[in-house]
């Protein structure tokens, strides 16, 4: 099975609002990642999803 046979769905949860860092509070993607999602390969989408996990985890770290 090739990289693009099974499309990866958007992580959008319909809670679209950008924070001060231009990161969506719903899915944790940047505006650029959101706009480019449909043009990304599955490999690139998986990379974005990994970055989203990191961003989500960093929201709860105390400084």
Backbone torsions as a table, in degrees:
resi	resn	phi	psi	omega
1	UNK	NA	128.0	-178.4
2	UNK	-79.2	169.4	-177.1
3	UNK	-55.3	-37.2	-172.2
4	UNK	-105.3	10.1	179.9
5	UNK	-67.7	-46.2	179.6
6	UNK	-102.8	104.6	-178.2
7	UNK	-63.8	145.7	176.9
8	UNK	-95.3	124.9	-178.0
9	UNK	-70.5	152.1	176.6
10	UNK	-63.7	142.6	177.5
11	UNK	-81.5	6.9	-177.9
12	UNK	-56.8	132.7	177.7
13	UNK	-115.6	17.3	177.2
14	UNK	58.8	36.0	175.3
15	UNK	-126.4	60.2	-169.7
16	UNK	-82.7	111.5	176.2
17	UNK	-160.8	127.1	-178.9
18	UNK	-87.6	138.4	175.6
19	UNK	-82.9	-172.7	-178.1
20	UNK	-64.7	-20.3	178.1
21	UNK	-95.1	12.3	-177.2
22	UNK	59.9	37.9	175.3
23	UNK	-111.7	132.6	179.3
24	UNK	-65.8	129.8	-179.4
25	UNK	-73.0	-16.3	179.7
26	UNK	-85.8	-50.6	-174.0
27	UNK	-113.2	-6.6	177.6
28	UNK	68.6	21.4	175.0
29	UNK	-95.3	153.9	173.0
30	UNK	-76.2	163.7	178.4
31	UNK	-59.2	-40.0	178.5
32	UNK	-62.7	-43.7	179.2
33	UNK	-63.1	-38.7	178.9
34	UNK	-64.8	-48.8	-177.4
35	UNK	-64.6	-33.7	-176.0
36	UNK	-93.4	-3.9	-171.9
37	UNK	-48.1	-48.8	-175.7
38	UNK	-68.2	-16.7	-180.0
39	UNK	-97.5	-3.6	-178.0
40	UNK	-83.7	149.0	171.7
41	UNK	-74.1	166.6	177.5
42	UNK	-60.6	-36.9	178.0
43	UNK	-61.9	-44.2	178.6
44	UNK	-66.4	-38.0	177.7
45	UNK	-63.6	-41.9	177.7
46	UNK	-62.7	-36.3	176.7
47	UNK	-64.2	-43.9	177.8
48	UNK	-62.2	-43.7	-179.7
49	UNK	-62.3	-36.8	177.3
50	UNK	-65.5	-42.7	177.1
51	UNK	-62.3	-37.4	178.4
52	UNK	-63.0	-40.3	177.5
53	UNK	-61.7	-42.4	179.3
54	UNK	-64.5	-43.0	178.9
55	UNK	-63.4	-41.4	179.4
56	UNK	-62.2	-45.2	-178.5
57	UNK	-64.8	-36.3	-177.4
58	UNK	-73.1	-17.2	177.5
59	UNK	-62.7	-30.4	-172.4
60	UNK	-101.3	1.4	176.8
61	UNK	-77.8	133.9	177.9
62	UNK	-91.8	142.1	-179.9
63	UNK	-105.0	NA	NA
